[in-house]
Amino acid sequence: MTTTAGDSGQVRLDIPKTSLERPSARMAKVQAGVAGLTHLGLRVRIDTDADVRDSLLTFGTPRQVDRSMVSAEQIVAVMHEVEGLRAAGLYVSALAFDGLGSIEVWAEWTHEQDADSRRTGTLAANGTPAPLPEWRALLPNDWSYSGDRVVQWDTPIPPPEGHEMLAKLGDAFSEASVYKVGESYLGKDLWAMDLQPAITATHWSHAKATTFKPTVVYSARQHANEVSSTSHVLRHAELLLTDPEQRKKLDKVNVVIHPFTNADGAQLAYDLYNITPDYILHAGYLGSLGQDATSGGNGDHPIYPESTVRGRLWSTWLPDVFLNPHGYPSHQVVQLFSEYTGLVRRGRVTERNWGFNKGWFMPGFGYVDSPEYPRHKDAAFEIRDYITRGINSNRDVFDLNQRSYARYERYGAQFDPDVFRLPMTDSVMIQMPLKGSTGGGGGGGGGYNPRITIWSGTTEAPDETAYGPYMELVAKAGLSWDQAILDYLYEAEHEVKRSGSRFFGGVSIKMNRPRPAETEEEEDEEEEIIS
């Protein structure tokens, strides 16, 4: 780093994570004629007024004390130091945001807000916000849409190409909004795209948008050598923008496209594909540190920054359905009859059933069966019917599945039925649980709140690694799944219910859309009760 005086050098300090709660906004100031906030006030609860670190070392190690105890004096000092560093030309973008002026932090050592138990740290507006992400920079020079197909199904799609496809669709169609959703551990930008009728208002609300219409999120490529998920969700987006029969569905459903969860792994898998295109390329399966790219995503400071993206997409849109398509090896991992028993992972011998191609299938189909959510089970089974009809409607996919299932039956299930199971639903392998969950902990799959997300699904396509005509075949299966679930949301009769009440000096209005959509019988019963 170099200061404004020209001094340069490097200083490192290992700062441990603390148990400090997230700050909460308590005050905002605006000024006529000035965009954004001129001042923001935050509150954070801390442990003590003065810094008593030295006295606490009797009770714990320095690391334990630094992790567990934070004082108001420390908070004020941090704000002062950040302001000084920025004035010296260092960390000028730290805590600097476009449209935000000065900041103050109330460090309070009481549970409830109390001005008498507070120290206030301030930070002047002397920083320089980092430039806002510009998705148009992803476009090729002098590019313009000519009506040609944007999304190719010939080779695996690496992050630069996939994000360029998003930008092309965003540039060509007013219904597409492209935005940055995060970064990977190795610094790759991650982008997503919302699809909905063109927005002409200067301000709009995600909460209202997902109340007035259902929302579905397609989040692909968690295990990045499973290549076809990016291909089919991007093609799904393109068809929603170019095919009139598909385009009309955006009038009734909000669609969110997130083509790369694990961008670092996707780039590695693509680089390896260019060297050995017929290998499984499992080095790209995990994130760049050898753990799943979603690891630690529920923590405040995960090692993988990309691990938080799905959670933020969910909390932003509060979707009815969240989809996470996957894949698996397209050919035998081991040579059959070689006397090799196959994969055993964490003591589970059933892992051997990944040993050879079993077509397109769903490895689990979680659903909620609880009196607290009386419509969820029926909705999940209706979604399943949409899926099987969609998969079977594509003759090429149907034939692939039946060939694969027959081979799996002959060489697997007939010899070891406990490991090689074939649970079929309408000629499609869907591994159903024996019974549904109660809904606690997101029983609909994915860990999402079932009051909001009624179902979350995962698929497996034999696509490690697919390219050429075979890529088109497995991507067709994924596209059929994408469209089937969108059709379920599109064809349901969603109703926004409004209610109001008076209070002294004003009125309030409440809008709610039941999830899943109510049946006609349920609506009739409600009307009878009201009348």
C-alpha positions as CSV (number, residue, x, y, z in Angstrom):
1,M,0.0,0.0,0.0
2,T,1.1,3.6,-0.6
3,T,0.0,6.7,1.3
4,T,-0.7,10.1,-0.2
5,A,2.8,11.1,1.1
6,G,4.3,8.4,-1.1
7,D,5.3,6.1,1.7
8,S,4.8,2.4,0.9
9,G,5.0,-0.8,2.8
10,Q,3.0,-3.7,4.1
11,V,1.6,-4.4,7.6
12,R,-0.3,-7.6,8.5
13,L,-2.4,-8.3,11.6
14,D,-4.3,-11.5,12.1
15,I,-7.7,-10.2,13.3
16,P,-9.9,-13.0,14.7
17,K,-13.6,-13.1,14.0
18,T,-15.7,-11.7,16.8
19,S,-19.1,-12.6,18.2
20,L,-20.3,-9.1,17.6
21,E,-24.0,-8.8,16.4
22,R,-24.8,-7.3,13.1
23,P,-25.4,-3.5,13.3
24,S,-29.0,-2.4,12.8
25,A,-30.1,0.8,11.1
26,R,-31.8,3.3,13.5
27,M,-31.6,6.7,11.8
28,A,-31.4,8.0,8.2
29,K,-31.2,11.6,7.0
30,V,-32.1,12.9,3.5
31,Q,-31.8,16.3,2.0
32,A,-33.9,17.9,-0.7
33,G,-32.1,17.8,-4.0
34,V,-29.5,15.3,-2.8
35,A,-29.7,11.7,-4.0
36,G,-29.4,9.0,-1.4
37,L,-28.8,9.4,2.3
38,T,-26.7,12.2,3.7
39,H,-26.3,10.5,7.0
40,L,-26.9,7.0,8.4
41,G,-27.1,6.0,12.1
42,L,-26.4,2.3,13.1
43,R,-26.7,0.6,16.5
44,V,-24.6,-2.3,17.6
45,R,-24.8,-4.0,21.0
46,I,-21.4,-4.5,22.7
47,D,-20.3,-6.0,26.0
48,T,-18.7,-3.2,28.0
49,D,-18.2,0.6,28.0
50,A,-14.5,0.8,28.5
51,D,-11.9,-1.4,27.0
52,V,-11.1,-3.9,29.8
53,R,-9.2,-6.5,27.7
54,D,-6.2,-6.7,29.9
55,S,-8.2,-7.5,33.0
56,L,-10.1,-10.2,31.1
57,L,-6.9,-12.1,30.2
58,T,-7.1,-13.7,33.6
59,F,-10.2,-15.6,32.5
60,G,-9.3,-16.6,28.9
61,T,-6.6,-16.6,26.3
62,P,-6.0,-13.4,24.2
63,R,-7.8,-15.0,21.2
64,Q,-10.8,-16.0,23.3
65,V,-11.1,-12.5,24.7
66,D,-10.7,-10.9,21.3
67,R,-13.3,-13.1,19.8
68,S,-15.9,-12.8,22.6
69,M,-15.6,-9.3,24.2
70,V,-16.0,-6.0,22.4
71,S,-16.2,-2.6,24.1
72,A,-17.8,0.7,23.1
73,E,-14.3,2.3,23.4
74,Q,-13.1,-0.1,20.7
75,I,-16.0,0.7,18.3
76,V,-15.3,4.4,18.6
77,A,-11.6,3.9,18.1
78,V,-12.2,1.8,15.0
79,M,-14.4,4.5,13.4
80,H,-11.7,7.1,14.2
81,E,-8.9,5.0,12.7
82,V,-10.9,4.2,9.5
83,E,-11.5,7.9,9.0
84,G,-7.8,8.6,9.5
85,L,-6.7,5.9,7.2
86,R,-9.1,7.2,4.5
87,A,-7.7,10.7,5.0
88,A,-4.2,9.3,4.4
89,G,-5.3,7.7,1.1
90,L,-5.6,4.2,2.5
91,Y,-8.7,2.0,2.4
92,V,-10.6,4.8,0.7
93,S,-13.4,2.5,-0.3
94,A,-13.9,0.9,3.1
95,L,-17.4,1.7,4.4
96,A,-17.9,4.0,1.5
97,F,-21.0,3.5,-0.5
98,D,-22.6,5.2,-3.5
99,G,-25.4,7.5,-2.3
100,L,-24.3,7.5,1.3
101,G,-22.7,10.4,3.3
102,S,-21.5,10.2,6.9
103,I,-22.0,7.4,9.3
104,E,-22.4,7.2,13.0
105,V,-22.4,4.0,15.1
106,W,-24.1,3.8,18.5
107,A,-22.2,1.3,20.6
108,E,-24.5,0.4,23.4
109,W,-24.0,-2.0,26.3
110,T,-27.7,-2.6,27.1
111,H,-30.1,-4.9,25.4
112,E,-32.6,-2.2,24.6
113,Q,-31.7,1.1,22.9
114,D,-30.6,3.6,25.5
115,A,-28.9,6.9,24.8
116,D,-27.5,7.0,28.4
117,S,-25.6,3.7,27.8
118,R,-24.0,4.6,24.6
119,R,-20.8,5.8,23.0
120,T,-21.0,7.2,19.4
121,G,-18.3,6.7,16.8
122,T,-18.5,8.8,13.6
123,L,-17.1,8.4,10.2
124,A,-17.0,11.5,7.9
125,A,-17.9,11.1,4.2
126,N,-14.2,11.3,3.2
127,G,-14.1,8.0,1.3
128,T,-14.4,7.1,-2.3
129,P,-16.9,4.4,-3.1
130,A,-15.8,1.7,-5.5
131,P,-17.4,2.1,-8.9
132,L,-20.7,0.4,-9.3
133,P,-20.6,-2.9,-11.2
134,E,-21.4,-2.3,-14.9
135,W,-22.9,-5.3,-16.6
136,R,-22.6,-3.7,-20.0
137,A,-18.8,-4.1,-19.7
138,L,-19.4,-7.8,-20.3
139,L,-20.6,-7.1,-23.8
140,P,-18.3,-7.6,-26.8
141,N,-17.3,-4.4,-28.6
142,D,-19.8,-3.1,-31.1
143,W,-22.2,-6.0,-30.4
144,S,-25.9,-5.6,-31.3
145,Y,-28.7,-8.2,-31.2
146,S,-29.6,-9.5,-34.7
147,G,-32.0,-12.2,-33.7
148,D,-29.4,-15.1,-33.7
149,R,-29.4,-17.6,-30.9
150,V,-27.4,-16.4,-28.0
151,V,-27.0,-19.6,-25.8
152,Q,-25.0,-22.4,-27.4
153,W,-25.3,-26.1,-26.5
154,D,-22.1,-27.3,-28.1
155,T,-19.5,-27.0,-25.4
156,P,-19.5,-26.4,-21.6
157,I,-20.0,-22.8,-20.8
158,P,-17.3,-21.1,-18.7
159,P,-18.1,-18.0,-16.6
160,P,-16.9,-15.3,-19.0
161,E,-19.0,-16.7,-21.8
162,G,-22.0,-17.4,-19.6
163,H,-22.0,-13.9,-18.1
164,E,-21.5,-12.4,-21.6
165,M,-24.7,-14.3,-22.6
166,L,-26.5,-12.6,-19.6
167,A,-25.3,-9.2,-20.8
168,K,-26.4,-9.9,-24.4
169,L,-29.9,-10.8,-23.2
170,G,-30.0,-7.8,-20.9
171,D,-29.0,-5.5,-23.7
172,A,-31.4,-6.9,-26.2
173,F,-34.6,-7.2,-24.0
174,S,-36.2,-4.7,-21.7
175,E,-37.6,-7.6,-19.6
176,A,-34.1,-8.7,-18.5
177,S,-32.3,-7.0,-15.7
178,V,-28.7,-8.0,-15.1
179,Y,-26.8,-7.3,-11.9
180,K,-23.8,-8.4,-9.9
181,V,-24.6,-10.7,-7.0
182,G,-21.1,-11.3,-5.5
183,E,-17.6,-12.5,-6.1
184,S,-15.8,-15.9,-5.9
185,Y,-12.9,-16.7,-3.7
186,L,-10.5,-16.1,-6.6
187,G,-12.1,-12.8,-7.4
188,K,-14.4,-13.7,-10.3
189,D,-17.6,-11.5,-10.5
190,L,-20.9,-13.4,-10.2
191,W,-23.9,-12.1,-12.0
192,A,-27.6,-12.9,-12.1
193,M,-30.6,-11.8,-14.1
194,D,-34.2,-11.1,-13.3
195,L,-36.9,-11.7,-15.9
196,Q,-40.2,-9.8,-15.7
197,P,-42.2,-7.3,-17.8
198,A,-40.2,-4.1,-18.3
199,I,-40.2,-1.8,-15.3
200,T,-40.8,1.9,-16.1
201,A,-41.1,3.2,-12.5
202,T,-38.2,4.9,-10.8
203,H,-38.7,2.9,-7.6
204,W,-40.1,-0.7,-7.2
205,S,-40.1,-3.3,-4.4
206,H,-39.0,-6.9,-4.5
207,A,-41.4,-7.6,-1.7
208,K,-44.3,-6.3,-3.6
209,A,-43.2,-8.0,-6.8
210,T,-43.1,-11.4,-5.2
211,T,-46.4,-10.8,-3.4
212,F,-48.3,-9.9,-6.5
213,K,-46.8,-12.8,-8.5
214,P,-45.0,-16.0,-7.6
215,T,-41.2,-16.2,-8.1
216,V,-38.9,-19.0,-9.1
217,V,-35.1,-19.0,-8.7
218,Y,-32.9,-21.1,-11.0
219,S,-29.4,-21.4,-9.3
220,A,-27.0,-23.5,-11.3
221,R,-23.5,-25.0,-11.2
222,Q,-22.8,-25.6,-7.6
223,H,-20.7,-28.6,-8.5
224,A,-19.1,-27.0,-11.5
225,N,-18.0,-30.0,-13.5
226,E,-21.7,-30.8,-13.8
227,V,-21.8,-28.6,-16.8
228,S,-25.3,-28.8,-18.4
229,S,-27.2,-26.8,-15.7
230,T,-25.7,-23.5,-16.8
231,S,-26.6,-24.4,-20.4
232,H,-30.2,-25.2,-19.8
233,V,-31.0,-22.3,-17.4
234,L,-29.5,-19.8,-19.8
235,R,-31.4,-21.3,-22.7
236,H,-34.6,-21.3,-20.6
237,A,-34.0,-17.5,-20.1
238,E,-33.4,-16.9,-23.8
239,L,-36.7,-18.7,-24.7
240,L,-38.6,-16.7,-22.2
241,L,-37.5,-13.6,-24.0
242,T,-37.7,-14.7,-27.6
243,D,-40.5,-17.3,-27.8
244,P,-44.0,-15.6,-27.5
245,E,-45.5,-18.7,-26.0
246,Q,-42.9,-18.6,-23.3
247,R,-42.7,-14.8,-22.9
248,K,-46.3,-14.6,-21.8
249,K,-45.4,-16.5,-18.6
250,L,-43.4,-13.6,-17.4
251,D,-46.7,-11.7,-17.0
252,K,-47.6,-14.1,-14.1
253,V,-44.3,-15.3,-12.7
254,N,-41.0,-13.6,-11.7
255,V,-38.0,-15.6,-12.9
256,V,-34.4,-15.3,-11.5
257,I,-31.5,-16.8,-13.4
258,H,-28.2,-17.5,-11.5
259,P,-26.0,-19.4,-13.9
260,F,-22.8,-20.0,-11.8
261,T,-22.7,-20.7,-8.1
262,N,-19.1,-22.0,-8.2
263,A,-17.4,-19.8,-10.8
264,D,-13.9,-20.9,-9.8
265,G,-14.7,-24.5,-10.3
266,A,-16.5,-23.8,-13.5
267,Q,-13.5,-22.1,-15.0
268,L,-11.2,-24.9,-13.9
269,A,-13.5,-27.5,-15.3
270,Y,-13.6,-25.7,-18.6
271,D,-9.8,-25.3,-18.7
272,L,-9.5,-29.1,-18.2
273,Y,-12.2,-29.8,-20.8
274,N,-10.0,-28.1,-23.4
275,I,-7.2,-30.6,-22.5
276,T,-9.1,-33.8,-21.8
277,P,-12.8,-33.3,-22.9
278,D,-13.8,-36.9,-22.3
279,Y,-12.7,-37.1,-18.6
280,I,-15.0,-36.5,-15.7
281,L,-13.0,-33.4,-14.6
282,H,-13.9,-33.8,-10.9
283,A,-11.3,-31.2,-10.0
284,G,-13.9,-28.6,-10.9
285,Y,-16.5,-30.2,-8.6
286,L,-15.6,-28.3,-5.4
287,G,-14.6,-24.7,-4.7
288,S,-11.1,-23.4,-5.1
289,L,-10.1,-24.5,-1.6
290,G,-11.2,-28.1,-2.0
291,Q,-14.5,-27.7,-0.1
292,D,-18.0,-27.2,-1.5
293,A,-18.5,-23.7,-2.8
294,T,-21.5,-23.3,-0.5
295,S,-19.6,-24.2,2.6
296,G,-20.1,-21.7,5.4
297,G,-22.7,-19.7,3.6
298,N,-24.8,-19.2,6.8
299,G,-22.0,-17.6,8.7
300,D,-21.2,-13.9,8.8
301,H,-17.7,-14.1,7.4
302,P,-17.4,-17.3,5.3
303,I,-14.1,-18.1,3.6
304,Y,-16.0,-18.5,0.3
305,P,-17.7,-15.2,-0.5
306,E,-19.7,-17.0,-3.2
307,S,-21.3,-19.2,-0.5
308,T,-23.6,-16.4,0.6
309,V,-25.1,-15.6,-2.9
310,R,-27.9,-18.1,-2.8
311,G,-29.0,-17.0,0.6
312,R,-29.0,-13.3,-0.5
313,L,-31.0,-14.2,-3.6
314,W,-33.5,-16.0,-1.5
315,S,-33.8,-13.2,1.1
316,T,-34.1,-10.6,-1.7
317,W,-36.8,-12.4,-3.7
318,L,-38.5,-14.7,-1.1
319,P,-39.3,-17.1,-3.9
320,D,-42.1,-19.7,-4.0
321,V,-39.7,-22.3,-5.6
322,F,-35.9,-22.5,-5.5
323,L,-34.2,-24.8,-7.9
324,N,-30.7,-26.3,-7.8
325,P,-29.9,-28.5,-10.8
326,H,-26.9,-30.9,-10.7
327,G,-25.2,-33.6,-12.7
328,Y,-23.1,-36.7,-12.3
329,P,-20.7,-38.8,-14.4
330,S,-21.9,-39.5,-17.9
331,H,-20.0,-42.8,-18.1
332,Q,-18.7,-45.6,-15.9
333,V,-16.5,-44.5,-13.0
334,V,-15.3,-48.1,-12.7
335,Q,-15.1,-51.0,-15.2
336,L,-18.0,-53.4,-14.5
337,F,-17.0,-57.0,-13.5
338,S,-13.5,-55.9,-12.6
339,E,-14.0,-57.1,-9.0
340,Y,-13.7,-53.5,-7.8
341,T,-16.5,-52.7,-5.4
342,G,-16.8,-49.0,-6.2
343,L,-17.2,-45.8,-4.2
344,V,-17.9,-45.9,-0.5
345,R,-18.1,-42.5,1.1
346,R,-18.4,-41.9,4.8
347,G,-19.4,-45.5,5.4
348,R,-22.3,-45.3,2.9
349,V,-22.1,-48.3,0.5
350,T,-25.0,-46.9,-1.5
351,E,-22.5,-44.4,-3.0
352,R,-21.7,-47.3,-5.4
353,N,-24.9,-46.6,-7.2
354,W,-23.2,-43.6,-8.9
355,G,-21.0,-46.1,-10.7
356,F,-22.7,-45.9,-14.0
357,N,-25.2,-43.9,-16.0
358,K,-28.8,-44.0,-14.8
359,G,-30.3,-41.3,-17.0
360,W,-31.9,-38.1,-15.8
361,F,-33.3,-38.4,-12.3
362,M,-34.1,-36.6,-9.1
363,P,-31.9,-37.8,-6.1
364,G,-34.5,-36.6,-3.6
365,F,-37.9,-35.1,-3.5
366,G,-38.5,-33.5,-0.2
367,Y,-42.0,-32.2,0.7
368,V,-43.8,-30.9,3.7
369,D,-46.6,-33.0,5.2
370,S,-47.9,-31.1,8.2
371,P,-51.2,-29.6,9.5
372,E,-49.4,-26.3,9.8
373,Y,-48.9,-26.4,6.0
374,P,-52.0,-28.2,4.8
375,R,-51.6,-27.6,1.0
376,H,-47.8,-28.2,0.7
377,K,-48.0,-32.0,0.1
378,D,-50.6,-31.7,-2.6
379,A,-48.6,-28.9,-4.2
380,A,-45.4,-31.0,-4.2
381,F,-47.1,-34.0,-5.8
382,E,-48.6,-31.7,-8.4
383,I,-45.2,-30.3,-9.1
384,R,-43.9,-33.9,-9.5
385,D,-46.7,-34.6,-12.1
386,Y,-45.6,-31.5,-14.0
387,I,-42.0,-32.7,-13.9
388,T,-42.7,-36.3,-15.2
389,R,-45.0,-35.0,-18.0
390,G,-42.3,-32.5,-19.0
391,I,-39.5,-35.1,-19.0
392,N,-41.5,-37.7,-20.9
393,S,-42.8,-35.2,-23.4
394,N,-39.3,-35.0,-25.0
395,R,-38.8,-38.2,-27.0
396,D,-35.0,-38.0,-27.0
397,V,-34.9,-37.6,-23.3
398,F,-37.4,-40.3,-22.7
399,D,-35.4,-42.8,-24.9
400,L,-32.2,-41.8,-23.0
401,N,-33.8,-42.5,-19.7
402,Q,-35.3,-45.9,-20.7
403,R,-32.0,-47.1,-22.1
404,S,-30.2,-46.0,-19.0
405,Y,-32.7,-47.4,-16.5
406,A,-32.7,-50.7,-18.3
407,R,-28.9,-51.0,-18.1
408,Y,-29.0,-49.9,-14.5
409,E,-31.6,-52.6,-13.8
410,R,-29.7,-55.3,-15.5
411,Y,-26.2,-54.7,-14.1
412,G,-27.1,-53.1,-10.8
413,A,-30.5,-53.6,-9.3
414,Q,-30.7,-57.3,-10.2
415,F,-27.5,-58.0,-8.4
416,D,-27.7,-55.6,-5.4
417,P,-31.2,-54.1,-5.0
418,D,-30.3,-52.5,-1.7
419,V,-27.7,-50.3,-3.4
420,F,-29.0,-50.0,-6.9
421,R,-32.6,-48.9,-6.4
422,L,-35.0,-47.9,-9.2
423,P,-37.9,-45.9,-7.6
424,M,-40.0,-44.9,-10.6
425,T,-42.8,-42.4,-11.0
426,D,-44.5,-42.3,-14.4
427,S,-41.3,-43.8,-16.0
428,V,-39.0,-41.2,-14.4
429,M,-36.6,-42.1,-11.6
430,I,-37.5,-39.9,-8.6
431,Q,-36.2,-41.0,-5.2
432,M,-39.1,-40.2,-3.0
433,P,-38.8,-40.2,0.9
434,L,-41.0,-42.7,2.8
435,K,-42.9,-39.7,4.2
436,G,-42.8,-35.9,4.2
437,S,-41.3,-33.7,6.8
438,T,-43.0,-31.4,9.4
439,G,-41.6,-28.3,7.8
440,G,-39.1,-27.6,10.6
441,G,-35.7,-26.5,9.2
442,G,-37.1,-26.0,5.7
443,G,-38.6,-29.5,5.1
444,G,-39.4,-28.7,1.5
445,G,-35.8,-29.1,0.6
446,G,-32.9,-26.6,0.6
447,G,-33.4,-25.5,4.1
448,Y,-35.7,-22.7,3.1
449,N,-38.7,-21.4,5.2
450,P,-41.7,-23.4,4.0
451,R,-44.0,-20.5,4.8
452,I,-42.3,-18.8,1.9
453,T,-40.7,-21.4,-0.3
454,I,-43.2,-24.2,-0.8
455,W,-40.7,-26.5,-2.6
456,S,-37.1,-26.7,-3.5
457,G,-35.7,-29.3,-6.0
458,T,-32.4,-30.8,-7.2
459,T,-31.8,-32.9,-10.3
460,E,-29.1,-35.1,-11.6
461,A,-28.2,-35.2,-15.3
462,P,-25.4,-37.5,-16.7
463,D,-23.3,-34.6,-17.9
464,E,-19.7,-35.1,-16.6
465,T,-18.5,-33.9,-19.1
466,A,-21.0,-33.4,-21.9
467,Y,-20.4,-31.6,-25.2
468,G,-21.6,-31.7,-28.8
469,P,-24.9,-33.6,-29.5
470,Y,-24.7,-35.3,-26.1
471,M,-24.7,-31.9,-24.4
472,E,-27.8,-30.9,-26.3
473,L,-29.5,-34.2,-25.2
474,V,-28.9,-33.7,-21.4
475,A,-29.6,-30.0,-21.6
476,K,-33.0,-30.8,-23.2
477,A,-33.8,-32.8,-20.0
478,G,-32.9,-29.9,-17.8
479,L,-34.8,-27.4,-19.9
480,S,-37.9,-29.7,-19.7
481,W,-37.6,-29.6,-15.9
482,D,-37.1,-25.8,-15.9
483,Q,-40.2,-25.3,-18.0
484,A,-42.3,-27.8,-16.2
485,I,-41.9,-26.0,-12.8
486,L,-42.5,-22.6,-14.4
487,D,-45.7,-24.0,-16.0
488,Y,-46.9,-25.2,-12.5
489,L,-46.6,-21.6,-11.2
490,Y,-48.0,-20.0,-14.3
491,E,-51.1,-22.2,-14.5
492,A,-52.0,-22.0,-10.8
493,E,-54.7,-19.4,-9.8
494,H,-52.8,-17.1,-7.5
495,E,-54.9,-14.5,-5.6
496,V,-53.6,-11.5,-3.7
497,K,-55.7,-10.9,-0.6
498,R,-56.1,-7.4,0.7
499,S,-57.3,-6.4,4.2
500,G,-57.3,-3.1,6.0
501,S,-57.8,-1.6,9.4
502,R,-58.1,1.8,11.0
503,F,-56.1,3.2,13.8
504,F,-56.0,6.6,15.4
505,G,-55.1,9.1,12.7
506,G,-54.7,6.7,9.8
507,V,-55.4,3.3,8.2
508,S,-53.2,0.3,7.3
509,I,-53.5,-2.1,4.4
510,K,-52.2,-5.6,4.2
511,M,-51.6,-7.7,1.1
512,N,-50.9,-11.4,1.1
513,R,-50.7,-14.1,-1.5
514,P,-51.3,-17.6,-0.1
515,R,-48.6,-20.1,-0.8
516,P,-49.3,-22.6,-2.4
517,A,-52.2,-21.2,-4.3
518,E,-55.6,-22.1,-2.8
519,T,-57.9,-24.4,-4.6
520,E,-61.4,-23.3,-5.7
521,E,-62.9,-25.3,-2.9
522,E,-60.8,-23.6,-0.2
523,E,-61.7,-20.1,-1.7
524,D,-65.4,-21.0,-1.6
525,E,-65.1,-22.1,2.0
526,E,-63.4,-18.8,3.0
527,E,-66.1,-16.8,1.2
528,E,-68.8,-18.8,3.2
529,I,-67.1,-18.1,6.5
530,I,-66.8,-14.4,5.7
531,S,-70.4,-14.1,4.6
